[in-house]
Amino acid sequence: MSRIQSTLAALKSRGRKALIPYAMSGFPFADITPELMHGMVAAGGDIIELGVPFSDPSADGPVIQQAADKALAFGIGMTQVLEIVRLFRRQDSTTPVVLMGYANPIERYDQIHGQGSLGRESAFIRDAAQAGVDGVLVVDYPPEECTDFAARLKAHNIDLIFLLAPTSTDARMAQVQQVASGFVYYVSLKGVTGAGTLDQGAVQAMLPRIRQHVSVPVGVGFGIRDAATAKAIASVADAVVIASKIIQLIGEQPHDKVVSTASAFLREVRTALDS
């Protein structure tokens, strides 16, 4: 059982819902992310979603795009992301870490490190496992192309996580079920991260349909901006994911206020989820 699976199972046994905060690697300062991750855990985060900076993030809105651009300007790439996870693991050996990003940085990492395609032994998978990564969400890897990748990740106790959307068909959900592990991430609105207003009723109607086809836990993200919304979504979901709001809150903070700002917000959300 992976760290993600055991964490979600333990929370379920206690009647709690998972809080999954997002941090963009190297934002808003190149050296801040391990400290920020620890602060998120101390504030009640159960799983950390760690963004991998990429120049063309098709699923992300302006807030996360700008954060990725700033991280890239600091020289943050996959090598640095894996080092961030290693640094985090020096003090925390239990909190799951999920890398969220796109195919290009993964495949480029394999090219640079001499392992070729993901069809053979992958330098990325090897090094991610050694660093302490627990899950990978690759926005532009469709499930029908990921059978071998998923098996190789699972051999290293890493879960492959997929997005589902309001437009996902029953057939697509069935495809995801064949390869997904850990949890699936339901995108609660049409569009990119941070766009639009979340329709809580639509989410509540969609979750039972997803569970007809998908046996792993369901997390919900895109559009969760406050404690009240998080609590409402948690009434039907297994986990809530908060990304753009955190990036907005910390983006203009001085270095010494980044962690405390994110932590204060997450404590409010954690309190609401547990109430």
Backbone as CSV, one residue per row, in Angstrom:
resi,resn,N_x,N_y,N_z,CA_x,CA_y,CA_z,C_x,C_y,C_z
1,MET,0.846,-1.194,0.000,0.000,0.000,0.000,0.880,1.242,0.000
2,SER,0.557,2.193,-0.874,1.342,3.418,-0.959,1.042,4.340,0.214
3,ARG,1.892,5.361,0.373,1.655,6.342,1.441,0.341,7.082,1.228
4,ILE,-0.003,7.354,-0.040,-1.274,8.034,-0.323,-2.439,7.151,0.099
5,GLN,-2.395,5.893,-0.288,-3.487,4.979,0.038,-3.641,4.801,1.543
6,SER,-2.521,4.640,2.250,-2.612,4.440,3.698,-3.080,5.705,4.405
7,THR,-2.672,6.865,3.914,-3.118,8.130,4.510,-4.618,8.321,4.344
8,LEU,-5.119,8.098,3.134,-6.549,8.279,2.893,-7.372,7.241,3.650
9,ALA,-6.858,6.012,3.750,-7.574,4.977,4.504,-7.636,5.321,5.986
10,ALA,-6.531,5.840,6.521,-6.513,6.209,7.936,-7.475,7.358,8.221
11,LEU,-7.511,8.353,7.330,-8.442,9.461,7.508,-9.889,8.966,7.459
12,LYS,-10.174,8.108,6.498,-11.540,7.576,6.377,-11.954,6.830,7.631
13,SER,-11.020,6.075,8.209,-11.349,5.295,9.409,-11.679,6.199,10.588
14,ARG,-11.173,7.433,10.544,-11.444,8.395,11.622,-12.555,9.375,11.251
15,GLY,-13.176,9.169,10.098,-14.260,10.043,9.672,-13.805,11.418,9.253
16,ARG,-12.564,11.529,8.796,-12.019,12.828,8.386,-11.828,12.871,6.874
17,LYS,-11.813,14.077,6.334,-11.568,14.277,4.917,-10.172,14.862,4.718
18,ALA,-9.548,14.500,3.613,-8.171,14.929,3.353,-8.134,16.361,2.836
19,LEU,-7.188,17.107,3.352,-6.910,18.452,2.861,-5.609,18.380,2.068
20,ILE,-5.678,18.775,0.793,-4.527,18.689,-0.106,-4.175,20.086,-0.604
21,PRO,-3.239,20.761,0.062,-2.801,22.078,-0.412,-1.744,21.942,-1.508
22,TYR,-1.685,22.959,-2.352,-0.773,22.975,-3.500,0.300,24.028,-3.289
23,ALA,1.519,23.656,-3.646,2.627,24.617,-3.676,3.313,24.497,-5.026
24,MET,3.635,25.616,-5.640,4.447,25.601,-6.851,5.917,25.575,-6.444
25,SER,6.633,24.596,-6.903,8.054,24.467,-6.552,8.809,25.752,-6.902
26,GLY,9.497,26.301,-5.901,10.308,27.486,-6.147,9.552,28.794,-6.189
27,PHE,8.321,28.813,-5.710,7.520,30.044,-5.691,7.013,30.297,-4.270
28,PRO,7.010,31.552,-3.825,7.452,32.762,-4.522,8.947,33.054,-4.398
29,PHE,9.675,32.175,-3.698,11.128,32.307,-3.590,11.742,30.944,-3.856
30,ALA,12.897,30.943,-4.464,13.502,29.694,-4.908,13.754,28.721,-3.771
31,ASP,14.024,29.231,-2.576,14.421,28.363,-1.462,13.312,28.094,-0.457
32,ILE,12.092,28.568,-0.725,11.053,28.569,0.307,10.257,27.267,0.380
33,THR,10.268,26.452,-0.661,9.268,25.393,-0.771,9.342,24.325,0.306
34,PRO,10.506,23.789,0.665,10.477,22.781,1.747,9.889,23.329,3.042
35,GLU,10.255,24.542,3.407,9.707,25.160,4.617,8.200,25.354,4.480
36,LEU,7.757,25.775,3.312,6.327,25.967,3.074,5.581,24.646,3.193
37,MET,6.136,23.591,2.652,5.507,22.269,2.747,5.359,21.835,4.203
38,HIS,6.396,22.034,4.997,6.306,21.685,6.422,5.229,22.522,7.110
39,GLY,5.151,23.797,6.761,4.129,24.650,7.348,2.729,24.202,6.980
40,MET,2.557,23.760,5.747,1.252,23.261,5.311,0.846,22.015,6.093
41,VAL,1.795,21.131,6.340,1.491,19.927,7.118,1.124,20.300,8.553
42,ALA,1.893,21.208,9.144,1.617,21.631,10.519,0.245,22.290,10.641
43,ALA,-0.217,22.917,9.558,-1.512,23.600,9.566,-2.677,22.670,9.253
44,GLY,-2.393,21.401,8.987,-3.466,20.443,8.761,-3.506,19.804,7.398
45,GLY,-2.525,20.088,6.536,-2.474,19.441,5.236,-2.143,17.964,5.379
46,ASP,-2.864,17.116,4.649,-2.672,15.673,4.741,-1.811,15.119,3.613
47,ILE,-1.905,15.727,2.446,-1.124,15.363,1.273,-0.684,16.671,0.633
48,ILE,0.563,16.751,0.190,1.044,17.958,-0.472,1.073,17.728,-1.971
49,GLU,0.439,18.629,-2.703,0.522,18.618,-4.157,1.581,19.639,-4.563
50,LEU,2.617,19.161,-5.233,3.772,19.996,-5.549,3.831,20.222,-7.052
51,GLY,3.652,21.466,-7.461,3.656,21.798,-8.873,5.056,21.750,-9.465
52,VAL,5.149,21.208,-10.679,6.395,21.194,-11.440,6.313,22.325,-12.457
53,PRO,7.170,23.347,-12.364,7.058,24.485,-13.283,7.195,24.053,-14.742
54,PHE,6.340,24.631,-15.587,6.365,24.343,-17.017,5.911,25.589,-17.765
55,SER,6.478,25.821,-18.917,6.234,27.065,-19.652,4.869,27.128,-20.320
56,ASP,4.243,25.979,-20.578,2.970,25.958,-21.307,1.946,25.089,-20.593
57,PRO,1.517,25.502,-19.401,0.624,24.662,-18.589,-0.836,24.785,-19.031
58,SER,-1.284,23.846,-19.848,-2.582,23.958,-20.510,-3.763,23.944,-19.553
59,ALA,-3.622,23.361,-18.381,-4.755,23.262,-17.453,-4.782,24.373,-16.417
60,ASP,-3.749,25.216,-16.412,-3.622,26.204,-15.343,-3.987,27.603,-15.802
61,GLY,-4.677,28.330,-14.905,-5.045,29.701,-15.178,-3.906,30.662,-14.902
62,PRO,-4.176,31.970,-15.002,-3.114,32.977,-14.901,-2.343,32.933,-13.595
63,VAL,-3.000,32.649,-12.483,-2.325,32.681,-11.184,-1.204,31.646,-11.133
64,ILE,-1.518,30.419,-11.478,-0.503,29.367,-11.425,0.475,29.488,-12.588
65,GLN,0.005,29.956,-13.750,0.932,30.210,-14.855,2.018,31.196,-14.446
66,GLN,1.621,32.279,-13.802,2.592,33.297,-13.388,3.535,32.757,-12.319
67,ALA,3.016,31.926,-11.437,3.880,31.304,-10.430,4.906,30.399,-11.098
68,ALA,4.469,29.636,-12.102,5.397,28.767,-12.828,6.448,29.590,-13.556
69,ASP,6.033,30.686,-14.157,6.994,31.546,-14.860,8.057,32.073,-13.903
70,LYS,7.631,32.487,-12.720,8.596,33.009,-11.750,9.548,31.911,-11.298
71,ALA,9.010,30.704,-11.058,9.862,29.590,-10.652,10.864,29.232,-11.750
72,LEU,10.410,29.236,-12.994,11.318,28.953,-14.110,12.418,30.010,-14.197
73,ALA,12.067,31.258,-13.929,13.072,32.326,-13.944,14.123,32.118,-12.856
74,PHE,13.738,31.437,-11.777,14.693,31.101,-10.709,15.539,29.869,-11.069
75,GLY,15.225,29.229,-12.205,15.969,28.039,-12.599,15.439,26.751,-12.021
76,ILE,14.164,26.747,-11.633,13.578,25.549,-11.039,13.065,24.621,-12.144
77,GLY,13.626,23.434,-12.231,13.178,22.400,-13.151,12.978,21.099,-12.400
78,MET,12.839,20.009,-13.119,12.548,18.742,-12.468,13.651,18.328,-11.493
79,THR,14.905,18.578,-11.855,16.000,18.236,-10.949,15.840,18.937,-9.613
80,GLN,15.500,20.226,-9.656,15.323,21.000,-8.425,14.059,20.562,-7.678
81,VAL,13.011,20.188,-8.402,11.781,19.710,-7.762,12.066,18.447,-6.948
82,LEU,12.799,17.522,-7.526,13.126,16.295,-6.797,14.017,16.585,-5.597
83,GLU,14.881,17.576,-5.709,15.708,17.958,-4.559,14.846,18.570,-3.452
84,ILE,13.822,19.329,-3.830,12.884,19.872,-2.844,12.226,18.740,-2.061
85,VAL,11.809,17.691,-2.760,11.195,16.548,-2.080,12.201,15.880,-1.145
86,ARG,13.443,15.734,-1.600,14.474,15.134,-0.733,14.665,15.956,0.537
87,LEU,14.708,17.257,0.396,14.878,18.121,1.564,13.691,17.992,2.509
88,PHE,12.487,17.947,1.959,11.283,17.772,2.770,11.330,16.452,3.532
89,ARG,11.806,15.405,2.878,11.839,14.074,3.485,12.848,13.966,4.633
90,ARG,13.778,14.875,4.736,14.717,14.833,5.858,13.999,14.973,7.193
91,GLN,12.873,15.674,7.200,12.134,15.890,8.440,10.759,15.229,8.452
92,ASP,10.264,14.837,7.299,8.905,14.284,7.220,8.934,13.043,6.332
93,SER,8.776,11.900,6.957,8.817,10.641,6.215,7.430,10.048,6.002
94,THR,6.394,10.768,6.394,5.045,10.188,6.358,4.059,10.918,5.452
95,THR,4.172,12.231,5.298,3.184,12.975,4.510,3.378,12.703,3.019
96,PRO,2.347,12.233,2.321,2.492,11.968,0.889,2.724,13.252,0.090
97,VAL,3.518,13.123,-0.959,3.802,14.223,-1.879,3.437,13.772,-3.290
98,VAL,2.595,14.572,-3.947,2.171,14.308,-5.318,2.763,15.380,-6.225
99,LEU,3.472,14.986,-7.260,3.953,15.938,-8.257,2.855,16.158,-9.288
100,MET,2.504,17.414,-9.517,1.504,17.742,-10.537,2.166,18.552,-11.636
101,GLY,2.003,18.092,-12.866,2.616,18.822,-13.959,2.270,18.223,-15.306
102,TYR,3.238,18.280,-16.217,2.995,17.961,-17.613,4.061,16.999,-18.130
103,ALA,3.783,16.427,-19.308,4.649,15.393,-19.861,6.044,15.903,-20.169
104,ASN,6.147,17.120,-20.689,7.436,17.607,-21.174,8.553,17.545,-20.132
105,PRO,8.371,18.060,-18.914,9.467,17.995,-17.941,9.879,16.563,-17.584
106,ILE,8.925,15.639,-17.556,9.248,14.253,-17.253,10.071,13.642,-18.384
107,GLU,9.613,13.821,-19.601,10.296,13.210,-20.727,11.654,13.866,-20.986
108,ARG,11.737,15.166,-20.754,13.023,15.846,-20.884,14.005,15.355,-19.822
109,TYR,13.518,15.115,-18.628,14.382,14.590,-17.564,14.956,13.234,-17.974
110,ASP,14.118,12.389,-18.550,14.613,11.094,-19.000,15.633,11.242,-20.124
111,GLN,15.403,12.178,-21.024,16.368,12.398,-22.104,17.728,12.834,-21.552
112,ILE,17.689,13.775,-20.637,18.934,14.310,-20.081,19.688,13.238,-19.313
113,HIS,18.955,12.395,-18.607,19.599,11.410,-17.741,19.787,10.051,-18.410
114,GLY,19.580,10.031,-19.725,20.039,8.898,-20.508,19.178,7.663,-20.507
115,GLN,17.888,7.805,-20.162,17.065,6.606,-20.072,16.047,6.487,-21.203
116,GLY,16.014,7.439,-22.106,15.098,7.316,-23.243,13.642,7.441,-22.842
117,SER,12.789,6.646,-23.460,11.344,6.779,-23.295,10.880,6.134,-22.000
118,LEU,9.616,6.445,-21.649,9.027,5.878,-20.447,8.691,4.399,-20.622
119,GLY,8.798,3.883,-21.849,8.540,2.477,-22.077,9.623,1.581,-21.495
120,ARG,10.827,2.140,-21.276,11.894,1.398,-20.632,12.078,1.945,-19.229
121,GLU,13.113,1.464,-18.546,13.371,1.972,-17.203,13.533,3.484,-17.262
122,SER,12.839,4.176,-16.438,12.777,5.631,-16.488,13.619,6.244,-15.380
123,ALA,14.528,7.156,-15.773,15.312,7.875,-14.774,14.403,8.693,-13.867
124,PHE,13.333,9.247,-14.442,12.411,10.025,-13.624,11.777,9.166,-12.543
125,ILE,11.256,7.996,-12.932,10.604,7.131,-11.948,11.601,6.711,-10.878
126,ARG,12.783,6.310,-11.305,13.817,5.881,-10.346,14.152,6.994,-9.366
127,ASP,14.396,8.195,-9.888,14.832,9.295,-9.030,13.685,9.856,-8.197
128,ALA,12.465,9.841,-8.731,11.309,10.284,-7.954,11.092,9.358,-6.762
129,ALA,11.223,8.062,-7.000,11.069,7.102,-5.900,12.145,7.304,-4.845
130,GLN,13.375,7.499,-5.278,14.471,7.707,-4.331,14.295,9.004,-3.548
131,ALA,13.715,10.023,-4.179,13.507,11.306,-3.499,12.391,11.238,-2.464
132,GLY,11.426,10.328,-2.681,10.305,10.213,-1.748,8.984,10.687,-2.307
133,VAL,8.839,10.696,-3.632,7.576,11.062,-4.275,6.590,9.908,-4.124
134,ASP,5.326,10.238,-3.876,4.294,9.226,-3.662,3.271,9.147,-4.780
135,GLY,3.116,10.210,-5.537,2.129,10.222,-6.602,2.549,11.161,-7.707
136,VAL,2.043,10.890,-8.904,2.323,11.721,-10.069,1.012,11.976,-10.791
137,LEU,0.727,13.242,-11.061,-0.422,13.631,-11.863,0.126,14.365,-13.088
138,VAL,0.001,13.729,-14.251,0.500,14.308,-15.495,-0.712,14.696,-16.333
139,VAL,-0.969,15.989,-16.427,-2.207,16.485,-17.027,-2.406,15.954,-18.439
140,ASP,-1.333,15.896,-19.224,-1.477,15.543,-20.637,-1.051,14.108,-20.953
141,TYR,-1.118,13.199,-19.975,-0.982,11.763,-20.232,-2.377,11.137,-20.172
142,PRO,-2.959,10.745,-21.303,-4.278,10.099,-21.272,-4.176,8.673,-20.747
143,PRO,-5.222,8.167,-20.115,-5.139,6.846,-19.488,-4.838,5.727,-20.473
144,GLU,-5.341,5.835,-21.691,-5.135,4.746,-22.646,-3.674,4.609,-23.087
145,GLU,-2.860,5.625,-22.792,-1.447,5.585,-23.155,-0.545,5.300,-21.953
146,CYS,-1.131,5.006,-20.802,-0.360,5.004,-19.560,-0.262,3.660,-18.850
147,THR,-0.667,2.599,-19.486,-0.671,1.316,-18.787,0.717,0.933,-18.290
148,ASP,1.707,1.037,-19.174,3.066,0.655,-18.782,3.639,1.639,-17.767
149,PHE,3.404,2.924,-17.990,3.889,3.949,-17.066,3.315,3.724,-15.678
150,ALA,2.020,3.441,-15.609,1.368,3.202,-14.316,1.961,1.992,-13.622
151,ALA,2.224,0.928,-14.377,2.789,-0.283,-13.780,4.186,-0.032,-13.243
152,ARG,4.979,0.727,-13.971,6.349,1.018,-13.527,6.342,1.928,-12.289
153,LEU,5.424,2.878,-12.255,5.284,3.701,-11.058,4.868,2.839,-9.863
154,LYS,3.874,1.989,-10.076,3.353,1.160,-8.982,4.428,0.231,-8.423
155,ALA,5.337,-0.206,-9.304,6.438,-1.060,-8.856,7.352,-0.328,-7.879
156,HIS,7.316,1.013,-7.925,8.098,1.838,-7.002,7.203,2.470,-5.924
157,ASN,5.970,1.937,-5.773,5.025,2.434,-4.764,4.612,3.887,-5.009
158,ILE,4.549,4.277,-6.277,4.094,5.618,-6.659,2.759,5.481,-7.379
159,ASP,1.770,6.263,-6.958,0.450,6.230,-7.571,0.385,7.157,-8.777
160,LEU,-0.354,6.740,-9.801,-0.630,7.580,-10.961,-2.047,8.115,-10.822
161,ILE,-2.158,9.417,-10.782,-3.425,10.095,-10.482,-3.922,10.784,-11.750
162,PHE,-5.217,10.705,-11.987,-5.799,11.278,-13.198,-6.856,12.327,-12.848
163,LEU,-7.036,13.248,-13.795,-8.101,14.228,-13.708,-9.373,13.674,-14.331
164,LEU,-10.498,13.982,-13.725,-11.798,13.818,-14.342,-12.476,15.186,-14.354
165,ALA,-13.341,15.401,-15.327,-13.952,16.717,-15.516,-15.460,16.593,-15.627
166,PRO,-16.179,17.721,-15.549,-17.636,17.666,-15.746,-18.032,17.071,-17.090
167,THR,-17.127,17.127,-18.063,-17.416,16.583,-19.394,-16.993,15.131,-19.556
168,SER,-16.412,14.520,-18.526,-15.943,13.137,-18.642,-17.111,12.178,-18.851
169,THR,-16.975,11.305,-19.845,-18.014,10.313,-20.130,-17.835,9.091,-19.228
170,ASP,-18.860,8.256,-19.201,-18.758,7.012,-18.448,-17.607,6.157,-18.984
171,ALA,-17.433,6.160,-20.300,-16.362,5.369,-20.906,-14.992,5.876,-20.461
172,ARG,-14.846,7.204,-20.374,-13.564,7.770,-19.935,-13.302,7.418,-18.477
173,MET,-14.318,7.486,-17.651,-14.143,7.104,-16.247,-13.714,5.648,-16.124
174,ALA,-14.279,4.786,-16.942,-13.907,3.371,-16.915,-12.447,3.191,-17.343
175,GLN,-11.996,3.985,-18.327,-10.593,3.925,-18.734,-9.676,4.357,-17.592
176,VAL,-10.053,5.427,-16.910,-9.253,5.920,-15.789,-9.172,4.866,-14.694
177,GLN,-10.277,4.205,-14.420,-10.303,3.177,-13.385,-9.284,2.072,-13.652
178,GLN,-9.004,1.786,-14.900,-8.082,0.710,-15.248,-6.648,0.999,-14.806
179,VAL,-6.276,2.279,-14.720,-4.872,2.609,-14.450,-4.661,3.513,-13.233
180,ALA,-5.704,4.174,-12.752,-5.539,5.127,-11.658,-5.321,4.417,-10.332
181,SER,-4.549,5.046,-9.465,-4.397,4.564,-8.093,-4.194,5.768,-7.183
182,GLY,-4.313,5.544,-5.889,-4.210,6.661,-4.941,-5.535,7.374,-4.794
183,PHE,-5.821,8.257,-5.744,-7.117,8.923,-5.828,-7.267,9.495,-7.229
184,VAL,-8.474,9.881,-7.591,-8.683,10.657,-8.803,-9.016,12.079,-8.397
185,TYR,-8.699,12.993,-9.280,-8.851,14.422,-9.022,-9.962,14.928,-9.921
186,TYR,-11.108,15.250,-9.318,-12.225,15.773,-10.099,-12.103,17.281,-10.225
187,VAL,-12.013,17.746,-11.468,-11.964,19.175,-11.775,-13.384,19.707,-11.689
188,SER,-13.648,20.540,-10.712,-15.024,20.868,-10.356,-15.705,21.856,-11.284
189,LEU,-14.970,22.403,-12.256,-15.576,23.350,-13.188,-14.894,23.235,-14.538
190,LYS,-15.572,23.701,-15.556,-14.997,23.706,-16.893,-14.017,24.879,-17.008
191,GLY,-12.846,24.614,-17.541,-11.864,25.676,-17.687,-10.594,25.366,-16.931
192,VAL,-9.777,26.389,-16.728,-8.469,26.224,-16.109,-8.545,26.503,-14.619
193,THR,-7.446,26.260,-13.913,-7.392,26.503,-12.475,-7.690,27.965,-12.174
194,GLY,-8.482,28.177,-11.124,-8.759,29.534,-10.696,-9.821,30.244,-11.498
195,ALA,-10.405,29.566,-12.497,-11.393,30.213,-13.355,-12.802,29.874,-12.904
196,GLY,-13.703,30.865,-12.999,-15.105,30.595,-12.760,-15.467,30.435,-11.298
197,THR,-16.754,30.199,-11.074,-17.293,30.005,-9.737,-17.754,28.567,-9.588
198,LEU,-17.364,27.960,-8.524,-17.673,26.553,-8.316,-19.163,26.355,-8.065
199,ASP,-19.746,25.407,-8.767,-21.153,25.043,-8.610,-21.225,23.839,-7.679
200,GLN,-21.501,24.102,-6.405,-21.471,23.023,-5.418,-22.516,21.965,-5.724
201,GLY,-23.664,22.368,-6.190,-24.712,21.415,-6.516,-24.303,20.470,-7.630
202,ALA,-23.621,21.006,-8.633,-23.167,20.173,-9.747,-22.129,19.160,-9.272
203,VAL,-21.238,19.591,-8.370,-20.241,18.671,-7.826,-20.928,17.564,-7.034
204,GLN,-21.882,17.942,-6.209,-22.580,16.955,-5.387,-23.348,15.953,-6.242
205,ALA,-23.814,16.398,-7.411,-24.521,15.485,-8.312,-23.565,14.574,-9.069
206,MET,-22.352,15.063,-9.331,-21.393,14.320,-10.151,-20.679,13.220,-9.371
207,LEU,-20.411,13.448,-8.093,-19.601,12.489,-7.338,-20.187,11.073,-7.304
208,PRO,-21.497,10.895,-7.074,-22.039,9.526,-7.105,-21.840,8.850,-8.458
209,ARG,-21.936,9.618,-9.531,-21.722,9.044,-10.869,-20.277,8.579,-11.031
210,ILE,-19.328,9.393,-10.566,-17.917,9.003,-10.643,-17.690,7.705,-9.883
211,ARG,-18.297,7.603,-8.707,-18.061,6.426,-7.865,-18.686,5.147,-8.443
212,GLN,-19.590,5.292,-9.384,-20.109,4.112,-10.066,-19.037,3.457,-10.931
213,HIS,-18.048,4.257,-11.336,-17.036,3.767,-12.274,-15.640,3.705,-11.686
214,VAL,-15.390,4.444,-10.620,-14.042,4.576,-10.069,-14.055,4.136,-8.614
215,SER,-13.168,3.226,-8.260,-13.172,2.668,-6.911,-12.224,3.393,-5.954
216,VAL,-11.277,4.168,-6.482,-10.344,4.874,-5.608,-11.017,6.136,-5.057
217,PRO,-10.481,6.722,-3.971,-11.061,7.955,-3.428,-11.092,9.092,-4.455
218,VAL,-11.979,10.039,-4.231,-12.155,11.162,-5.148,-11.821,12.469,-4.424
219,GLY,-10.850,13.192,-4.955,-10.553,14.536,-4.487,-11.151,15.549,-5.440
220,VAL,-11.506,16.696,-4.933,-12.107,17.755,-5.759,-11.273,19.017,-5.644
221,GLY,-10.989,19.637,-6.794,-10.242,20.885,-6.813,-10.701,21.784,-7.941
222,PHE,-9.978,22.874,-8.171,-10.318,23.933,-9.136,-11.516,24.729,-8.590
223,GLY,-11.291,25.872,-8.010,-12.385,26.740,-7.600,-12.689,26.750,-6.114
224,ILE,-11.956,25.989,-5.300,-12.181,26.001,-3.854,-11.324,27.112,-3.257
225,ARG,-11.963,28.147,-2.751,-11.258,29.364,-2.365,-11.367,29.715,-0.888
226,ASP,-12.245,29.017,-0.144,-12.428,29.396,1.256,-12.874,28.191,2.063
227,ALA,-12.916,28.391,3.374,-13.226,27.292,4.282,-14.648,26.780,4.097
228,ALA,-15.602,27.685,3.862,-16.992,27.269,3.734,-17.200,26.390,2.507
229,THR,-16.585,26.774,1.388,-16.702,25.972,0.170,-16.020,24.625,0.352
230,ALA,-14.854,24.625,0.987,-14.135,23.380,1.233,-14.991,22.435,2.062
231,LYS,-15.645,22.945,3.084,-16.496,22.107,3.936,-17.663,21.529,3.145
232,ALA,-18.277,22.354,2.301,-19.414,21.876,1.513,-18.988,20.770,0.546
233,ILE,-17.842,20.941,-0.099,-17.356,19.932,-1.036,-16.956,18.656,-0.294
234,ALA,-16.370,18.815,0.889,-15.933,17.655,1.665,-17.110,16.796,2.124
235,SER,-18.312,17.352,2.100,-19.470,16.555,2.494,-19.736,15.418,1.508
236,VAL,-19.224,15.554,0.273,-19.434,14.505,-0.725,-18.122,13.916,-1.244
237,ALA,-17.008,14.638,-1.102,-15.717,14.183,-1.619,-14.896,13.550,-0.504
238,ASP,-13.847,12.834,-0.904,-12.911,12.258,0.057,-11.785,13.223,0.399
239,ALA,-11.564,14.202,-0.493,-10.475,15.159,-0.290,-10.801,16.452,-1.017
240,VAL,-10.267,17.552,-0.501,-10.377,18.837,-1.190,-8.975,19.335,-1.501
241,VAL,-8.821,19.866,-2.717,-7.536,20.375,-3.186,-7.649,21.884,-3.356
242,ILE,-6.711,22.610,-2.763,-6.727,24.071,-2.858,-5.397,24.523,-3.431
243,ALA,-5.458,25.261,-4.540,-4.232,25.650,-5.238,-4.155,27.149,-5.473
244,SER,-4.974,27.659,-6.399,-4.823,29.060,-6.821,-4.945,30.043,-5.668
245,LYS,-5.859,29.771,-4.739,-6.039,30.695,-3.619,-4.764,30.795,-2.785
246,ILE,-4.100,29.661,-2.552,-2.853,29.688,-1.786,-1.791,30.475,-2.535
247,ILE,-1.681,30.237,-3.836,-0.685,30.954,-4.638,-0.952,32.455,-4.602
248,GLN,-2.223,32.841,-4.689,-2.575,34.261,-4.599,-2.158,34.850,-3.249
249,LEU,-2.440,34.131,-2.183,-2.168,34.649,-0.845,-0.677,34.851,-0.588
250,ILE,0.149,33.923,-1.073,1.578,34.004,-0.748,2.381,34.781,-1.779
251,GLY,1.778,35.063,-2.933,2.537,35.634,-4.040,3.156,36.984,-3.769
252,GLU,2.514,37.790,-2.947,3.016,39.144,-2.676,3.633,39.274,-1.297
253,GLN,3.819,38.167,-0.621,4.341,38.230,0.745,5.866,38.299,0.743
254,PRO,6.443,38.990,1.729,7.894,38.911,1.904,8.276,37.499,2.349
255,HIS,9.533,37.175,2.227,10.003,35.822,2.502,9.564,35.320,3.876
256,ASP,9.653,36.173,4.888,9.375,35.719,6.250,7.886,35.619,6.573
257,LYS,7.019,35.987,5.626,5.568,35.898,5.859,4.900,34.824,5.019
258,VAL,5.634,34.194,4.112,5.028,33.231,3.197,4.417,32.053,3.946
259,VAL,5.193,31.419,4.796,4.722,30.214,5.477,3.582,30.527,6.438
260,SER,3.707,31.588,7.194,2.658,31.925,8.159,1.356,32.306,7.466
261,THR,1.445,32.956,6.303,0.239,33.331,5.559,-0.489,32.097,5.058
262,ALA,0.249,31.179,4.440,-0.373,29.943,3.956,-0.928,29.124,5.115
263,SER,-0.191,29.055,6.208,-0.607,28.241,7.351,-1.883,28.773,7.988
264,ALA,-1.983,30.088,8.123,-3.183,30.677,8.728,-4.422,30.345,7.905
265,PHE,-4.306,30.433,6.596,-5.437,30.104,5.719,-5.806,28.628,5.845
266,LEU,-4.804,27.761,5.815,-5.084,26.327,5.862,-5.660,25.895,7.200
267,ARG,-5.269,26.560,8.273,-5.859,26.218,9.573,-7.360,26.498,9.587
268,GLU,-7.767,27.587,8.945,-9.203,27.881,8.844,-9.928,26.768,8.083
269,VAL,-9.323,26.343,6.997,-9.941,25.289,6.189,-9.990,23.975,6.979
270,ARG,-8.892,23.634,7.643,-8.839,22.402,8.426,-9.908,22.408,9.515
271,THR,-10.063,23.537,10.188,-11.081,23.647,11.233,-12.460,23.441,10.677
272,ALA,-12.722,24.017,9.493,-14.034,23.852,8.868,-14.280,22.406,8.448
273,LEU,-13.259,21.741,7.921,-13.410,20.349,7.504,-13.690,19.442,8.690
274,ASP,-13.122,19.770,9.829,-13.271,18.916,11.010,-14.492,19.269,11.856
275,SER,-15.163,20.350,11.539,-16.285,20.793,12.375,-17.545,19.980,12.074
